[in-house]
Amino acid sequence: MLIETVKKEHFQIAGGDIICVASKICSLAEGDVVDLKQVVPTSLARKIQQRISRKDERLIQVIIYQTSDPTRNCCSFSNEKAGC
């Protein structure tokens, strides 16, 4: 995607240039895109969302789905932040 865009937009890239790539473009390129309208949050996602109210419970559910621990016991909380 990056190379196609560079060619299409006629960007000039020279030796020594720095290219920053956002994780979103990587997700798009890998086809790793989730429509949150289609995600049904579990009780665990709702419970986590109560502790971290700024995060959509559907997004929390996607994070739970993407964790490699099938028991979902690896989630941790610290100062209104969560990680799985």
Biopython code that builds the backbone (N, CA, C, O; Angstrom):
import numpy as np
from Bio.PDB.StructureBuilder import StructureBuilder

atoms = [
    (1, "MET", "N", (0.826, -1.191, 0.000)),
    (1, "MET", "CA", (0.000, 0.000, 0.000)),
    (1, "MET", "C", (0.869, 1.254, 0.000)),
    (1, "MET", "O", (0.579, 2.222, -0.703)),
    (2, "LEU", "N", (1.920, 1.227, 0.782)),
    (2, "LEU", "CA", (2.798, 2.387, 0.880)),
    (2, "LEU", "C", (3.465, 2.684, -0.459)),
    (2, "LEU", "O", (3.477, 3.828, -0.914)),
    (3, "ILE", "N", (4.011, 1.664, -1.077)),
    (3, "ILE", "CA", (4.694, 1.852, -2.362)),
    (3, "ILE", "C", (3.709, 2.319, -3.429)),
    (3, "ILE", "O", (4.026, 3.200, -4.229)),
    (4, "GLU", "N", (2.521, 1.731, -3.440)),
    (4, "GLU", "CA", (1.507, 2.135, -4.414)),
    (4, "GLU", "C", (1.139, 3.601, -4.238)),
    (4, "GLU", "O", (1.001, 4.328, -5.222)),
    (5, "THR", "N", (0.980, 4.038, -3.006)),
    (5, "THR", "CA", (0.631, 5.430, -2.729)),
    (5, "THR", "C", (1.756, 6.373, -3.120)),
    (5, "THR", "O", (1.514, 7.436, -3.692)),
    (6, "VAL", "N", (2.988, 5.985, -2.810)),
    (6, "VAL", "CA", (4.146, 6.808, -3.174)),
    (6, "VAL", "C", (4.177, 7.008, -4.690)),
    (6, "VAL", "O", (4.386, 8.122, -5.171)),
    (7, "LYS", "N", (3.969, 5.938, -5.428)),
    (7, "LYS", "CA", (3.984, 6.037, -6.895)),
    (7, "LYS", "C", (2.806, 6.877, -7.402)),
    (7, "LYS", "O", (2.975, 7.753, -8.250)),
    (8, "LYS", "N", (1.627, 6.599, -6.877)),
    (8, "LYS", "CA", (0.415, 7.285, -7.324)),
    (8, "LYS", "C", (0.483, 8.787, -7.065)),
    (8, "LYS", "O", (0.066, 9.584, -7.905)),
    (9, "GLU", "N", (1.004, 9.168, -5.912)),
    (9, "GLU", "CA", (1.057, 10.583, -5.532)),
    (9, "GLU", "C", (2.348, 11.271, -5.989)),
    (9, "GLU", "O", (2.549, 12.461, -5.744)),
    (10, "HIS", "N", (3.219, 10.504, -6.658)),
    (10, "HIS", "CA", (4.483, 11.037, -7.191)),
    (10, "HIS", "C", (5.356, 11.664, -6.106)),
    (10, "HIS", "O", (5.967, 12.712, -6.318)),
    (11, "PHE", "N", (5.410, 11.015, -4.943)),
    (11, "PHE", "CA", (6.294, 11.481, -3.874)),
    (11, "PHE", "C", (7.735, 11.204, -4.283)),
    (11, "PHE", "O", (8.033, 10.199, -4.928)),
    (12, "GLN", "N", (8.596, 12.091, -3.904)),
    (12, "GLN", "CA", (10.019, 11.909, -4.150)),
    (12, "GLN", "C", (10.675, 11.483, -2.834)),
    (12, "GLN", "O", (10.688, 12.247, -1.868)),
    (13, "ILE", "N", (11.211, 10.282, -2.800)),
    (13, "ILE", "CA", (11.893, 9.773, -1.611)),
    (13, "ILE", "C", (13.364, 9.631, -1.953)),
    (13, "ILE", "O", (13.734, 9.023, -2.958)),
    (14, "ALA", "N", (14.194, 10.205, -1.096)),
    (14, "ALA", "CA", (15.636, 10.183, -1.340)),
    (14, "ALA", "C", (16.338, 9.450, -0.208)),
    (14, "ALA", "O", (15.781, 9.278, 0.876)),
    (15, "GLY", "N", (17.571, 9.020, -0.472)),
    (15, "GLY", "CA", (18.370, 8.381, 0.556)),
    (15, "GLY", "C", (18.475, 9.273, 1.789)),
    (15, "GLY", "O", (18.719, 10.474, 1.672)),
    (16, "GLY", "N", (18.294, 8.696, 2.950)),
    (16, "GLY", "CA", (18.344, 9.461, 4.191)),
    (16, "GLY", "C", (16.980, 9.949, 4.654)),
    (16, "GLY", "O", (16.842, 10.390, 5.795)),
    (17, "ASP", "N", (15.957, 9.880, 3.784)),
    (17, "ASP", "CA", (14.610, 10.262, 4.198)),
    (17, "ASP", "C", (14.100, 9.282, 5.241)),
    (17, "ASP", "O", (14.462, 8.105, 5.237)),
    (18, "ILE", "N", (13.268, 9.774, 6.117)),
    (18, "ILE", "CA", (12.659, 8.937, 7.150)),
    (18, "ILE", "C", (11.175, 8.825, 6.843)),
    (18, "ILE", "O", (10.497, 9.830, 6.629)),
    (19, "ILE", "N", (10.683, 7.606, 6.824)),
    (19, "ILE", "CA", (9.263, 7.355, 6.561)),
    (19, "ILE", "C", (8.647, 6.769, 7.821)),
    (19, "ILE", "O", (9.090, 5.736, 8.324)),
    (20, "CYS", "N", (7.627, 7.436, 8.319)),
    (20, "CYS", "CA", (6.897, 6.934, 9.498)),
    (20, "CYS", "C", (5.624, 6.257, 9.020)),
    (20, "CYS", "O", (4.899, 6.799, 8.185)),
    (21, "VAL", "N", (5.359, 5.085, 9.545)),
    (21, "VAL", "CA", (4.180, 4.321, 9.147)),
    (21, "VAL", "C", (3.321, 4.085, 10.388)),
    (21, "VAL", "O", (3.779, 3.498, 11.369)),
    (22, "ALA", "N", (2.087, 4.541, 10.335)),
    (22, "ALA", "CA", (1.161, 4.359, 11.453)),
    (22, "ALA", "C", (0.703, 2.905, 11.508)),
    (22, "ALA", "O", (0.623, 2.227, 10.483)),
    (23, "SER", "N", (0.407, 2.443, 12.704)),
    (23, "SER", "CA", (-0.042, 1.057, 12.858)),
    (23, "SER", "C", (-1.339, 0.804, 12.097)),
    (23, "SER", "O", (-1.605, -0.327, 11.690)),
    (24, "LYS", "N", (-2.146, 1.839, 11.902)),
    (24, "LYS", "CA", (-3.406, 1.660, 11.180)),
    (24, "LYS", "C", (-3.156, 1.202, 9.752)),
    (24, "LYS", "O", (-3.865, 0.329, 9.253)),
    (25, "ILE", "N", (-2.157, 1.777, 9.087)),
    (25, "ILE", "CA", (-1.878, 1.364, 7.707)),
    (25, "ILE", "C", (-1.409, -0.078, 7.670)),
    (25, "ILE", "O", (-1.701, -0.803, 6.719)),
    (26, "CYS", "N", (-0.685, -0.501, 8.697)),
    (26, "CYS", "CA", (-0.254, -1.901, 8.774)),
    (26, "CYS", "C", (-1.466, -2.814, 8.939)),
    (26, "CYS", "O", (-1.557, -3.856, 8.290)),
    (27, "SER", "N", (-2.386, -2.422, 9.801)),
    (27, "SER", "CA", (-3.606, -3.213, 9.999)),
    (27, "SER", "C", (-4.405, -3.306, 8.714)),
    (27, "SER", "O", (-4.900, -4.377, 8.361)),
    (28, "LEU", "N", (-4.533, -2.187, 8.012)),
    (28, "LEU", "CA", (-5.271, -2.203, 6.744)),
    (28, "LEU", "C", (-4.592, -3.120, 5.740)),
    (28, "LEU", "O", (-5.259, -3.891, 5.050)),
    (29, "ALA", "N", (-3.276, -3.041, 5.653)),
    (29, "ALA", "CA", (-2.534, -3.866, 4.701)),
    (29, "ALA", "C", (-2.670, -5.348, 5.025)),
    (29, "ALA", "O", (-2.699, -6.183, 4.122)),
    (30, "GLU", "N", (-2.754, -5.674, 6.308)),
    (30, "GLU", "CA", (-2.879, -7.070, 6.733)),
    (30, "GLU", "C", (-4.324, -7.553, 6.727)),
    (30, "GLU", "O", (-4.584, -8.730, 6.974)),
    (31, "GLY", "N", (-5.262, -6.658, 6.449)),
    (31, "GLY", "CA", (-6.674, -7.025, 6.478)),
    (31, "GLY", "C", (-7.189, -7.229, 7.888)),
    (31, "GLY", "O", (-8.194, -7.908, 8.097)),
    (32, "ASP", "N", (-6.512, -6.652, 8.841)),
    (32, "ASP", "CA", (-6.871, -6.812, 10.253)),
    (32, "ASP", "C", (-7.718, -5.630, 10.705)),
    (32, "ASP", "O", (-7.306, -4.832, 11.548)),
    (33, "VAL", "N", (-8.915, -5.536, 10.124)),
    (33, "VAL", "CA", (-9.827, -4.440, 10.408)),
    (33, "VAL", "C", (-11.121, -5.039, 10.956)),
    (33, "VAL", "O", (-11.647, -6.013, 10.417)),
    (34, "VAL", "N", (-11.617, -4.446, 12.023)),
    (34, "VAL", "CA", (-12.818, -4.958, 12.670)),
    (34, "VAL", "C", (-13.892, -3.881, 12.653)),
    (34, "VAL", "O", (-13.628, -2.736, 13.019)),
    (35, "ASP", "N", (-15.091, -4.234, 12.234)),
    (35, "ASP", "CA", (-16.240, -3.329, 12.297)),
    (35, "ASP", "C", (-16.833, -3.438, 13.691)),
    (35, "ASP", "O", (-17.462, -4.443, 14.021)),
    (36, "LEU", "N", (-16.639, -2.405, 14.518)),
    (36, "LEU", "CA", (-17.099, -2.464, 15.905)),
    (36, "LEU", "C", (-18.616, -2.629, 16.005)),
    (36, "LEU", "O", (-19.121, -3.108, 17.021)),
    (37, "LYS", "N", (-19.345, -2.234, 14.957)),
    (37, "LYS", "CA", (-20.808, -2.419, 14.972)),
    (37, "LYS", "C", (-21.187, -3.893, 15.036)),
    (37, "LYS", "O", (-22.282, -4.246, 15.473)),
    (38, "GLN", "N", (-20.256, -4.760, 14.591)),
    (38, "GLN", "CA", (-20.517, -6.196, 14.549)),
    (38, "GLN", "C", (-20.036, -6.927, 15.808)),
    (38, "GLN", "O", (-20.258, -8.130, 15.939)),
    (39, "VAL", "N", (-19.382, -6.218, 16.731)),
    (39, "VAL", "CA", (-18.801, -6.838, 17.920)),
    (39, "VAL", "C", (-19.805, -6.806, 19.064)),
    (39, "VAL", "O", (-20.373, -5.759, 19.376)),
    (40, "VAL", "N", (-20.017, -7.959, 19.682)),
    (40, "VAL", "CA", (-20.897, -8.054, 20.848)),
    (40, "VAL", "C", (-20.010, -8.222, 22.082)),
    (40, "VAL", "O", (-19.337, -9.242, 22.228)),
    (41, "PRO", "N", (-20.008, -7.223, 22.969)),
    (41, "PRO", "CA", (-19.133, -7.308, 24.139)),
    (41, "PRO", "C", (-19.618, -8.363, 25.134)),
    (41, "PRO", "O", (-20.817, -8.517, 25.366)),
    (42, "THR", "N", (-18.673, -9.073, 25.706)),
    (42, "THR", "CA", (-18.984, -10.057, 26.738)),
    (42, "THR", "C", (-19.086, -9.351, 28.089)),
    (42, "THR", "O", (-18.827, -8.154, 28.205)),
    (43, "SER", "N", (-19.463, -10.113, 29.091)),
    (43, "SER", "CA", (-19.547, -9.538, 30.439)),
    (43, "SER", "C", (-18.168, -9.075, 30.912)),
    (43, "SER", "O", (-18.066, -8.089, 31.643)),
    (44, "LEU", "N", (-17.105, -9.776, 30.504)),
    (44, "LEU", "CA", (-15.760, -9.351, 30.871)),
    (44, "LEU", "C", (-15.441, -7.991, 30.257)),
    (44, "LEU", "O", (-14.881, -7.128, 30.933)),
    (45, "ALA", "N", (-15.785, -7.790, 29.000)),
    (45, "ALA", "CA", (-15.532, -6.503, 28.347)),
    (45, "ALA", "C", (-16.315, -5.394, 29.039)),
    (45, "ALA", "O", (-15.794, -4.296, 29.231)),
    (46, "ARG", "N", (-17.545, -5.667, 29.411)),
    (46, "ARG", "CA", (-18.354, -4.666, 30.119)),
    (46, "ARG", "C", (-17.761, -4.355, 31.490)),
    (46, "ARG", "O", (-17.762, -3.204, 31.928)),
    (47, "LYS", "N", (-17.257, -5.385, 32.162)),
    (47, "LYS", "CA", (-16.636, -5.196, 33.485)),
    (47, "LYS", "C", (-15.384, -4.330, 33.369)),
    (47, "LYS", "O", (-15.163, -3.432, 34.182)),
    (48, "ILE", "N", (-14.575, -4.606, 32.359)),
    (48, "ILE", "CA", (-13.366, -3.810, 32.141)),
    (48, "ILE", "C", (-13.747, -2.373, 31.792)),
    (48, "ILE", "O", (-13.113, -1.430, 32.266)),
    (49, "GLN", "N", (-14.772, -2.205, 30.971)),
    (49, "GLN", "CA", (-15.194, -0.877, 30.558)),
    (49, "GLN", "C", (-15.659, -0.039, 31.748)),
    (49, "GLN", "O", (-15.527, 1.185, 31.722)),
    (50, "GLN", "N", (-16.190, -0.658, 32.769)),
    (50, "GLN", "CA", (-16.595, 0.082, 33.964)),
    (50, "GLN", "C", (-15.384, 0.710, 34.651)),
    (50, "GLN", "O", (-15.491, 1.772, 35.264)),
    (51, "ARG", "N", (-14.238, 0.051, 34.544)),
    (51, "ARG", "CA", (-13.008, 0.578, 35.151)),
    (51, "ARG", "C", (-12.302, 1.571, 34.243)),
    (51, "ARG", "O", (-11.569, 2.439, 34.718)),
    (52, "ILE", "N", (-12.516, 1.449, 32.955)),
    (52, "ILE", "CA", (-11.861, 2.321, 31.981)),
    (52, "ILE", "C", (-12.955, 2.882, 31.074)),
    (52, "ILE", "O", (-13.117, 2.439, 29.937)),
    (53, "SER", "N", (-13.684, 3.832, 31.573)),
    (53, "SER", "CA", (-14.891, 4.302, 30.885)),
    (53, "SER", "C", (-14.610, 5.019, 29.571)),
    (53, "SER", "O", (-15.526, 5.180, 28.765)),
    (54, "ARG", "N", (-13.388, 5.451, 29.328)),
    (54, "ARG", "CA", (-13.107, 6.161, 28.084)),
    (54, "ARG", "C", (-12.985, 5.215, 26.885)),
    (54, "ARG", "O", (-12.946, 5.671, 25.742)),
    (55, "LYS", "N", (-12.925, 3.918, 27.133)),
    (55, "LYS", "CA", (-12.803, 2.936, 26.050)),
    (55, "LYS", "C", (-14.160, 2.303, 25.757)),
    (55, "LYS", "O", (-14.906, 1.950, 26.670)),
    (56, "ASP", "N", (-14.459, 2.169, 24.491)),
    (56, "ASP", "CA", (-15.684, 1.507, 24.058)),
    (56, "ASP", "C", (-15.603, 0.028, 24.436)),
    (56, "ASP", "O", (-14.582, -0.620, 24.207)),
    (57, "GLU", "N", (-16.669, -0.496, 25.009)),
    (57, "GLU", "CA", (-16.643, -1.905, 25.440)),
    (57, "GLU", "C", (-16.466, -2.858, 24.266)),
    (57, "GLU", "O", (-15.966, -3.969, 24.441)),
    (58, "ARG", "N", (-16.868, -2.438, 23.077)),
    (58, "ARG", "CA", (-16.660, -3.284, 21.895)),
    (58, "ARG", "C", (-15.185, -3.333, 21.517)),
    (58, "ARG", "O", (-14.682, -4.376, 21.099)),
    (59, "LEU", "N", (-14.491, -2.206, 21.665)),
    (59, "LEU", "CA", (-13.054, -2.187, 21.417)),
    (59, "LEU", "C", (-12.332, -3.052, 22.447)),
    (59, "LEU", "O", (-11.393, -3.773, 22.111)),
    (60, "ILE", "N", (-12.766, -2.980, 23.675)),
    (60, "ILE", "CA", (-12.193, -3.834, 24.722)),
    (60, "ILE", "C", (-12.402, -5.298, 24.358)),
    (60, "ILE", "O", (-11.508, -6.117, 24.570)),
    (61, "GLN", "N", (-13.563, -5.640, 23.817)),
    (61, "GLN", "CA", (-13.828, -7.020, 23.414)),
    (61, "GLN", "C", (-12.866, -7.454, 22.310)),
    (61, "GLN", "O", (-12.389, -8.589, 22.325)),
    (62, "VAL", "N", (-12.577, -6.581, 21.361)),
    (62, "VAL", "CA", (-11.623, -6.918, 20.300)),
    (62, "VAL", "C", (-10.244, -7.183, 20.898)),
    (62, "VAL", "O", (-9.559, -8.119, 20.487)),
    (63, "ILE", "N", (-9.838, -6.365, 21.864)),
    (63, "ILE", "CA", (-8.552, -6.579, 22.525)),
    (63, "ILE", "C", (-8.531, -7.945, 23.204)),
    (63, "ILE", "O", (-7.530, -8.658, 23.142)),
    (64, "ILE", "N", (-9.630, -8.305, 23.847)),
    (64, "ILE", "CA", (-9.720, -9.621, 24.492)),
    (64, "ILE", "C", (-9.615, -10.725, 23.454)),
    (64, "ILE", "O", (-8.908, -11.709, 23.673)),
    (65, "TYR", "N", (-10.312, -10.581, 22.317)),
    (65, "TYR", "CA", (-10.237, -11.579, 21.247)),
    (65, "TYR", "C", (-8.805, -11.751, 20.744)),
    (65, "TYR", "O", (-8.385, -12.862, 20.423)),
    (66, "GLN", "N", (-8.061, -10.655, 20.676)),
    (66, "GLN", "CA", (-6.738, -10.698, 20.071)),
    (66, "GLN", "C", (-5.631, -11.131, 21.026)),
    (66, "GLN", "O", (-4.492, -11.318, 20.599)),
    (67, "THR", "N", (-5.940, -11.293, 22.298)),
    (67, "THR", "CA", (-4.924, -11.759, 23.223)),
    (67, "THR", "C", (-4.627, -13.227, 22.940)),
    (67, "THR", "O", (-5.499, -13.969, 22.490)),
    (68, "SER", "N", (-3.402, -13.634, 23.204)),
    (68, "SER", "CA", (-3.026, -15.019, 22.911)),
    (68, "SER", "C", (-3.390, -15.966, 24.044)),
    (68, "SER", "O", (-3.238, -17.179, 23.896)),
    (69, "ASP", "N", (-3.863, -15.450, 25.169)),
    (69, "ASP", "CA", (-4.232, -16.294, 26.307)),
    (69, "ASP", "C", (-5.709, -16.659, 26.198)),
    (69, "ASP", "O", (-6.566, -15.812, 26.451)),
    (70, "PRO", "N", (-6.030, -17.907, 25.826)),
    (70, "PRO", "CA", (-7.435, -18.285, 25.634)),
    (70, "PRO", "C", (-8.274, -18.194, 26.901)),
    (70, "PRO", "O", (-9.501, -18.142, 26.817)),
    (71, "THR", "N", (-7.639, -18.174, 28.081)),
    (71, "THR", "CA", (-8.407, -18.050, 29.320)),
    (71, "THR", "C", (-8.785, -16.611, 29.607)),
    (71, "THR", "O", (-9.637, -16.342, 30.454)),
    (72, "ARG", "N", (-8.146, -15.682, 28.899)),
    (72, "ARG", "CA", (-8.359, -14.239, 29.062)),
    (72, "ARG", "C", (-7.937, -13.759, 30.455)),
    (72, "ARG", "O", (-8.384, -12.704, 30.904)),
    (73, "ASN", "N", (-7.087, -14.518, 31.135)),
    (73, "ASN", "CA", (-6.623, -14.141, 32.472)),
    (73, "ASN", "C", (-5.423, -13.208, 32.441)),
    (73, "ASN", "O", (-4.942, -12.785, 33.493)),
    (74, "CYS", "N", (-4.938, -12.885, 31.263)),
    (74, "CYS", "CA", (-3.722, -12.075, 31.181)),
    (74, "CYS", "C", (-4.001, -10.584, 31.215)),
    (74, "CYS", "O", (-3.054, -9.796, 31.213)),
    (75, "CYS", "N", (-5.250, -10.165, 31.247)),
    (75, "CYS", "CA", (-5.571, -8.741, 31.260)),
    (75, "CYS", "C", (-5.140, -8.135, 32.611)),
    (75, "CYS", "O", (-5.321, -8.736, 33.670)),
    (76, "SER", "N", (-4.568, -6.934, 32.532)),
    (76, "SER", "CA", (-4.161, -6.243, 33.743)),
    (76, "SER", "C", (-4.612, -4.790, 33.693)),
    (76, "SER", "O", (-4.858, -4.242, 32.619)),
    (77, "PHE", "N", (-4.717, -4.182, 34.849)),
    (77, "PHE", "CA", (-5.211, -2.823, 34.962)),
    (77, "PHE", "C", (-4.261, -1.995, 35.794)),
    (77, "PHE", "O", (-3.713, -2.489, 36.780)),
    (78, "SER", "N", (-4.056, -0.759, 35.423)),
    (78, "SER", "CA", (-3.197, 0.131, 36.187)),
    (78, "SER", "C", (-3.579, 1.568, 35.859)),
    (78, "SER", "O", (-3.501, 1.990, 34.705)),
    (79, "ASN", "N", (-3.987, 2.309, 36.864)),
    (79, "ASN", "CA", (-4.300, 3.733, 36.668)),
    (79, "ASN", "C", (-5.177, 3.990, 35.449)),
    (79, "ASN", "O", (-4.829, 4.796, 34.586)),
    (80, "GLU", "N", (-6.297, 3.313, 35.381)),
    (80, "GLU", "CA", (-7.257, 3.455, 34.292)),
    (80, "GLU", "C", (-6.716, 3.048, 32.926)),
    (80, "GLU", "O", (-7.201, 3.519, 31.897)),
    (81, "LYS", "N", (-5.715, 2.178, 32.914)),
    (81, "LYS", "CA", (-5.205, 1.627, 31.667)),
    (81, "LYS", "C", (-5.314, 0.101, 31.733)),
    (81, "LYS", "O", (-5.163, -0.504, 32.794)),
    (82, "ALA", "N", (-5.572, -0.487, 30.599)),
    (82, "ALA", "CA", (-5.698, -1.943, 30.553)),
    (82, "ALA", "C", (-4.788, -2.500, 29.479)),
    (82, "ALA", "O", (-4.526, -1.860, 28.461)),
    (83, "GLY", "N", (-4.314, -3.702, 29.729)),
    (83, "GLY", "CA", (-3.510, -4.390, 28.730)),
    (83, "GLY", "C", (-3.826, -5.866, 28.769)),
    (83, "GLY", "O", (-4.132, -6.422, 29.823)),
    (84, "CYS", "N", (-3.750, -6.489, 27.623)),
    (84, "CYS", "CA", (-4.001, -7.930, 27.550)),
    (84, "CYS", "C", (-2.874, -8.583, 26.778)),
    (84, "CYS", "O", (-2.877, -9.800, 26.593)),
]
sb = StructureBuilder()
sb.init_structure("model")
sb.init_model(0)
sb.init_chain("A")
sb.init_seg("    ")
for serial, (resi, resn, name, xyz) in enumerate(atoms, 1):
    if name == "N":
        sb.init_residue(resn, " ", resi, " ")
    sb.init_atom(name, np.array(xyz, "f"), 0.0, 1.0, " ", f" {name:<3s}", serial, name[0])
structure = sb.get_structure()
